[in-house]
Amino acid sequence: MLLVNAVILFAIGAVAGLTMAAMHFRRRSKPRALVAIAHGIFAAGGLATLVWTVVKMGGDHGVQIALALFLVAATGGFTLLSFHLRGRVLPSALIVGHGLVAVTAFIVLLLSAVALGA
């Protein structure tokens, strides 16, 4: 059940992230604070749930790979946040990289959850 919760939290966070990316590439405007906060909270909640699942219950190789990829994506997310807080333009390449790593992690996690019957 914890794995399903992580998938749901990451999915909600992904919708907010996609919204922010679309705003960036369409208008080059800063994301609305509520969308950015929701993205961070749901992604962090998914990450915390996934870490708890792996620590408490182990998890197969796919879940561990997903966790590692989500940690890389989180590093990219914190880097983007630092650009925002310093008033700098967000690098488009970093936005794309962050999104691609997160999507890859999500797919690996989803496939692992389905394989485990979660």
mmCIF file of the C-alpha atoms, coordinates in Angstrom:
data_MODEL
# 
_entry.id   MODEL 
# 
loop_
_atom_site.group_PDB 
_atom_site.id 
_atom_site.type_symbol 
_atom_site.label_atom_id 
_atom_site.label_alt_id 
_atom_site.label_comp_id 
_atom_site.label_asym_id 
_atom_site.label_entity_id 
_atom_site.label_seq_id 
_atom_site.pdbx_PDB_ins_code 
_atom_site.Cartn_x 
_atom_site.Cartn_y 
_atom_site.Cartn_z 
_atom_site.occupancy 
_atom_site.B_iso_or_equiv 
_atom_site.pdbx_formal_charge 
_atom_site.auth_seq_id 
_atom_site.auth_comp_id 
_atom_site.auth_asym_id 
_atom_site.auth_atom_id 
_atom_site.pdbx_PDB_model_num 
ATOM 1   C CA . MET A 1 1   ? 0.000  0.000  0.000   1.00 0.00 ? 1   MET A CA 1 
ATOM 2   C CA . LEU A 1 2   ? 2.878  2.379  0.723   1.00 0.00 ? 2   LEU A CA 1 
ATOM 3   C CA . LEU A 1 3   ? 4.148  1.907  -2.812  1.00 0.00 ? 3   LEU A CA 1 
ATOM 4   C CA . VAL A 1 4   ? 0.733  2.862  -4.193  1.00 0.00 ? 4   VAL A CA 1 
ATOM 5   C CA . ASN A 1 5   ? 0.723  5.965  -1.997  1.00 0.00 ? 5   ASN A CA 1 
ATOM 6   C CA . ALA A 1 6   ? 4.139  6.963  -3.344  1.00 0.00 ? 6   ALA A CA 1 
ATOM 7   C CA . VAL A 1 7   ? 2.920  6.516  -6.925  1.00 0.00 ? 7   VAL A CA 1 
ATOM 8   C CA . ILE A 1 8   ? -0.145 8.681  -6.238  1.00 0.00 ? 8   ILE A CA 1 
ATOM 9   C CA . LEU A 1 9   ? 1.884  11.430 -4.555  1.00 0.00 ? 9   LEU A CA 1 
ATOM 10  C CA . PHE A 1 10  ? 4.417  11.479 -7.388  1.00 0.00 ? 10  PHE A CA 1 
ATOM 11  C CA . ALA A 1 11  ? 1.618  11.551 -9.979  1.00 0.00 ? 11  ALA A CA 1 
ATOM 12  C CA . ILE A 1 12  ? 0.042  14.614 -8.382  1.00 0.00 ? 12  ILE A CA 1 
ATOM 13  C CA . GLY A 1 13  ? 3.462  16.250 -8.123  1.00 0.00 ? 13  GLY A CA 1 
ATOM 14  C CA . ALA A 1 14  ? 4.085  15.462 -11.779 1.00 0.00 ? 14  ALA A CA 1 
ATOM 15  C CA . VAL A 1 15  ? 0.921  17.266 -12.860 1.00 0.00 ? 15  VAL A CA 1 
ATOM 16  C CA . ALA A 1 16  ? 2.074  20.379 -11.000 1.00 0.00 ? 16  ALA A CA 1 
ATOM 17  C CA . GLY A 1 17  ? 5.573  20.014 -12.480 1.00 0.00 ? 17  GLY A CA 1 
ATOM 18  C CA . LEU A 1 18  ? 4.218  19.670 -15.995 1.00 0.00 ? 18  LEU A CA 1 
ATOM 19  C CA . THR A 1 19  ? 2.093  22.768 -15.414 1.00 0.00 ? 19  THR A CA 1 
ATOM 20  C CA . MET A 1 20  ? 5.162  24.751 -14.365 1.00 0.00 ? 20  MET A CA 1 
ATOM 21  C CA . ALA A 1 21  ? 7.211  23.489 -17.302 1.00 0.00 ? 21  ALA A CA 1 
ATOM 22  C CA . ALA A 1 22  ? 4.445  24.456 -19.722 1.00 0.00 ? 22  ALA A CA 1 
ATOM 23  C CA . MET A 1 23  ? 4.317  27.935 -18.182 1.00 0.00 ? 23  MET A CA 1 
ATOM 24  C CA . HIS A 1 24  ? 8.075  28.271 -18.534 1.00 0.00 ? 24  HIS A CA 1 
ATOM 25  C CA . PHE A 1 25  ? 8.218  27.209 -22.166 1.00 0.00 ? 25  PHE A CA 1 
ATOM 26  C CA . ARG A 1 26  ? 5.118  29.121 -23.257 1.00 0.00 ? 26  ARG A CA 1 
ATOM 27  C CA . ARG A 1 27  ? 5.571  32.433 -21.539 1.00 0.00 ? 27  ARG A CA 1 
ATOM 28  C CA . ARG A 1 28  ? 8.863  32.246 -19.746 1.00 0.00 ? 28  ARG A CA 1 
ATOM 29  C CA . SER A 1 29  ? 6.970  33.400 -16.660 1.00 0.00 ? 29  SER A CA 1 
ATOM 30  C CA . LYS A 1 30  ? 7.608  32.348 -13.122 1.00 0.00 ? 30  LYS A CA 1 
ATOM 31  C CA . PRO A 1 31  ? 5.275  29.629 -11.887 1.00 0.00 ? 31  PRO A CA 1 
ATOM 32  C CA . ARG A 1 32  ? 2.566  30.606 -9.483  1.00 0.00 ? 32  ARG A CA 1 
ATOM 33  C CA . ALA A 1 33  ? 3.663  30.053 -5.908  1.00 0.00 ? 33  ALA A CA 1 
ATOM 34  C CA . LEU A 1 34  ? 0.777  27.686 -5.170  1.00 0.00 ? 34  LEU A CA 1 
ATOM 35  C CA . VAL A 1 35  ? 1.679  25.401 -8.080  1.00 0.00 ? 35  VAL A CA 1 
ATOM 36  C CA . ALA A 1 36  ? 5.373  25.387 -7.121  1.00 0.00 ? 36  ALA A CA 1 
ATOM 37  C CA . ILE A 1 37  ? 4.574  24.678 -3.475  1.00 0.00 ? 37  ILE A CA 1 
ATOM 38  C CA . ALA A 1 38  ? 2.163  21.875 -4.420  1.00 0.00 ? 38  ALA A CA 1 
ATOM 39  C CA . HIS A 1 39  ? 4.799  20.348 -6.708  1.00 0.00 ? 39  HIS A CA 1 
ATOM 40  C CA . GLY A 1 40  ? 7.386  20.412 -3.951  1.00 0.00 ? 40  GLY A CA 1 
ATOM 41  C CA . ILE A 1 41  ? 5.088  19.083 -1.240  1.00 0.00 ? 41  ILE A CA 1 
ATOM 42  C CA . PHE A 1 42  ? 3.697  16.198 -3.281  1.00 0.00 ? 42  PHE A CA 1 
ATOM 43  C CA . ALA A 1 43  ? 7.093  15.251 -4.715  1.00 0.00 ? 43  ALA A CA 1 
ATOM 44  C CA . ALA A 1 44  ? 8.687  15.399 -1.255  1.00 0.00 ? 44  ALA A CA 1 
ATOM 45  C CA . GLY A 1 45  ? 5.822  13.346 0.152   1.00 0.00 ? 45  GLY A CA 1 
ATOM 46  C CA . GLY A 1 46  ? 6.275  10.756 -2.572  1.00 0.00 ? 46  GLY A CA 1 
ATOM 47  C CA . LEU A 1 47  ? 10.007 10.668 -1.961  1.00 0.00 ? 47  LEU A CA 1 
ATOM 48  C CA . ALA A 1 48  ? 9.580  10.311 1.804   1.00 0.00 ? 48  ALA A CA 1 
ATOM 49  C CA . THR A 1 49  ? 7.024  7.530  1.314   1.00 0.00 ? 49  THR A CA 1 
ATOM 50  C CA . LEU A 1 50  ? 9.330  5.753  -1.130  1.00 0.00 ? 50  LEU A CA 1 
ATOM 51  C CA . VAL A 1 51  ? 12.327 6.045  1.210   1.00 0.00 ? 51  VAL A CA 1 
ATOM 52  C CA . TRP A 1 52  ? 10.203 4.724  4.083   1.00 0.00 ? 52  TRP A CA 1 
ATOM 53  C CA . THR A 1 53  ? 9.026  1.821  1.926   1.00 0.00 ? 53  THR A CA 1 
ATOM 54  C CA . VAL A 1 54  ? 12.558 0.852  0.890   1.00 0.00 ? 54  VAL A CA 1 
ATOM 55  C CA . VAL A 1 55  ? 13.968 1.185  4.413   1.00 0.00 ? 55  VAL A CA 1 
ATOM 56  C CA . LYS A 1 56  ? 11.086 -0.598 6.122   1.00 0.00 ? 56  LYS A CA 1 
ATOM 57  C CA . MET A 1 57  ? 10.224 -3.262 3.568   1.00 0.00 ? 57  MET A CA 1 
ATOM 58  C CA . GLY A 1 58  ? 13.214 -3.453 1.274   1.00 0.00 ? 58  GLY A CA 1 
ATOM 59  C CA . GLY A 1 59  ? 11.821 -3.352 -2.199  1.00 0.00 ? 59  GLY A CA 1 
ATOM 60  C CA . ASP A 1 60  ? 12.920 -5.001 -5.374  1.00 0.00 ? 60  ASP A CA 1 
ATOM 61  C CA . HIS A 1 61  ? 15.695 -3.770 -7.620  1.00 0.00 ? 61  HIS A CA 1 
ATOM 62  C CA . GLY A 1 62  ? 13.306 -1.619 -9.669  1.00 0.00 ? 62  GLY A CA 1 
ATOM 63  C CA . VAL A 1 63  ? 12.027 0.237  -6.607  1.00 0.00 ? 63  VAL A CA 1 
ATOM 64  C CA . GLN A 1 64  ? 15.606 0.946  -5.540  1.00 0.00 ? 64  GLN A CA 1 
ATOM 65  C CA . ILE A 1 65  ? 16.470 2.241  -9.017  1.00 0.00 ? 65  ILE A CA 1 
ATOM 66  C CA . ALA A 1 66  ? 13.374 4.460  -8.935  1.00 0.00 ? 66  ALA A CA 1 
ATOM 67  C CA . LEU A 1 67  ? 14.457 5.823  -5.550  1.00 0.00 ? 67  LEU A CA 1 
ATOM 68  C CA . ALA A 1 68  ? 17.944 6.622  -6.841  1.00 0.00 ? 68  ALA A CA 1 
ATOM 69  C CA . LEU A 1 69  ? 16.496 8.372  -9.903  1.00 0.00 ? 69  LEU A CA 1 
ATOM 70  C CA . PHE A 1 70  ? 14.039 10.357 -7.779  1.00 0.00 ? 70  PHE A CA 1 
ATOM 71  C CA . LEU A 1 71  ? 16.937 11.491 -5.589  1.00 0.00 ? 71  LEU A CA 1 
ATOM 72  C CA . VAL A 1 72  ? 18.727 12.749 -8.715  1.00 0.00 ? 72  VAL A CA 1 
ATOM 73  C CA . ALA A 1 73  ? 15.523 14.499 -9.817  1.00 0.00 ? 73  ALA A CA 1 
ATOM 74  C CA . ALA A 1 74  ? 15.187 16.070 -6.356  1.00 0.00 ? 74  ALA A CA 1 
ATOM 75  C CA . THR A 1 75  ? 18.718 17.430 -6.659  1.00 0.00 ? 75  THR A CA 1 
ATOM 76  C CA . GLY A 1 76  ? 17.723 19.038 -9.945  1.00 0.00 ? 76  GLY A CA 1 
ATOM 77  C CA . GLY A 1 77  ? 14.574 20.409 -8.320  1.00 0.00 ? 77  GLY A CA 1 
ATOM 78  C CA . PHE A 1 78  ? 16.537 21.989 -5.478  1.00 0.00 ? 78  PHE A CA 1 
ATOM 79  C CA . THR A 1 79  ? 18.932 23.490 -8.004  1.00 0.00 ? 79  THR A CA 1 
ATOM 80  C CA . LEU A 1 80  ? 15.995 25.016 -9.883  1.00 0.00 ? 80  LEU A CA 1 
ATOM 81  C CA . LEU A 1 81  ? 14.626 26.354 -6.603  1.00 0.00 ? 81  LEU A CA 1 
ATOM 82  C CA . SER A 1 82  ? 17.980 27.982 -5.870  1.00 0.00 ? 82  SER A CA 1 
ATOM 83  C CA . PHE A 1 83  ? 17.872 29.748 -9.253  1.00 0.00 ? 83  PHE A CA 1 
ATOM 84  C CA . HIS A 1 84  ? 14.365 30.970 -8.479  1.00 0.00 ? 84  HIS A CA 1 
ATOM 85  C CA . LEU A 1 85  ? 15.282 32.215 -4.993  1.00 0.00 ? 85  LEU A CA 1 
ATOM 86  C CA . ARG A 1 86  ? 18.259 34.130 -6.391  1.00 0.00 ? 86  ARG A CA 1 
ATOM 87  C CA . GLY A 1 87  ? 16.029 35.771 -9.004  1.00 0.00 ? 87  GLY A CA 1 
ATOM 88  C CA . ARG A 1 88  ? 17.798 34.106 -11.916 1.00 0.00 ? 88  ARG A CA 1 
ATOM 89  C CA . VAL A 1 89  ? 16.202 32.774 -15.082 1.00 0.00 ? 89  VAL A CA 1 
ATOM 90  C CA . LEU A 1 90  ? 15.593 29.048 -14.821 1.00 0.00 ? 90  LEU A CA 1 
ATOM 91  C CA . PRO A 1 91  ? 17.784 27.139 -17.298 1.00 0.00 ? 91  PRO A CA 1 
ATOM 92  C CA . SER A 1 92  ? 15.552 25.351 -19.795 1.00 0.00 ? 92  SER A CA 1 
ATOM 93  C CA . ALA A 1 93  ? 18.001 22.458 -20.102 1.00 0.00 ? 93  ALA A CA 1 
ATOM 94  C CA . LEU A 1 94  ? 17.845 21.870 -16.355 1.00 0.00 ? 94  LEU A CA 1 
ATOM 95  C CA . ILE A 1 95  ? 14.045 21.952 -16.416 1.00 0.00 ? 95  ILE A CA 1 
ATOM 96  C CA . VAL A 1 96  ? 14.007 19.355 -19.197 1.00 0.00 ? 96  VAL A CA 1 
ATOM 97  C CA . GLY A 1 97  ? 16.643 17.203 -17.482 1.00 0.00 ? 97  GLY A CA 1 
ATOM 98  C CA . HIS A 1 98  ? 14.835 17.343 -14.142 1.00 0.00 ? 98  HIS A CA 1 
ATOM 99  C CA . GLY A 1 99  ? 11.574 16.366 -15.826 1.00 0.00 ? 99  GLY A CA 1 
ATOM 100 C CA . LEU A 1 100 ? 13.074 13.526 -17.862 1.00 0.00 ? 100 LEU A CA 1 
ATOM 101 C CA . VAL A 1 101 ? 14.782 11.985 -14.835 1.00 0.00 ? 101 VAL A CA 1 
ATOM 102 C CA . ALA A 1 102 ? 11.583 12.303 -12.788 1.00 0.00 ? 102 ALA A CA 1 
ATOM 103 C CA . VAL A 1 103 ? 9.437  10.767 -15.543 1.00 0.00 ? 103 VAL A CA 1 
ATOM 104 C CA . THR A 1 104 ? 11.906 7.897  -15.943 1.00 0.00 ? 104 THR A CA 1 
ATOM 105 C CA . ALA A 1 105 ? 11.854 7.313  -12.186 1.00 0.00 ? 105 ALA A CA 1 
ATOM 106 C CA . PHE A 1 106 ? 8.062  7.385  -12.173 1.00 0.00 ? 106 PHE A CA 1 
ATOM 107 C CA . ILE A 1 107 ? 7.817  4.836  -14.980 1.00 0.00 ? 107 ILE A CA 1 
ATOM 108 C CA . VAL A 1 108 ? 10.294 2.524  -13.227 1.00 0.00 ? 108 VAL A CA 1 
ATOM 109 C CA . LEU A 1 109 ? 8.364  2.887  -9.961  1.00 0.00 ? 109 LEU A CA 1 
ATOM 110 C CA . LEU A 1 110 ? 5.003  2.288  -11.639 1.00 0.00 ? 110 LEU A CA 1 
ATOM 111 C CA . LEU A 1 111 ? 6.260  -0.816 -13.462 1.00 0.00 ? 111 LEU A CA 1 
ATOM 112 C CA . SER A 1 112 ? 7.784  -2.128 -10.249 1.00 0.00 ? 112 SER A CA 1 
ATOM 113 C CA . ALA A 1 113 ? 4.570  -1.526 -8.312  1.00 0.00 ? 113 ALA A CA 1 
ATOM 114 C CA . VAL A 1 114 ? 2.558  -3.370 -10.955 1.00 0.00 ? 114 VAL A CA 1 
ATOM 115 C CA . ALA A 1 115 ? 5.071  -6.257 -11.006 1.00 0.00 ? 115 ALA A CA 1 
ATOM 116 C CA . LEU A 1 116 ? 4.895  -6.522 -7.220  1.00 0.00 ? 116 LEU A CA 1 
ATOM 117 C CA . GLY A 1 117 ? 1.104  -6.444 -7.293  1.00 0.00 ? 117 GLY A CA 1 
ATOM 118 C CA . ALA A 1 118 ? 1.016  -3.349 -5.086  1.00 0.00 ? 118 ALA A CA 1 
# 
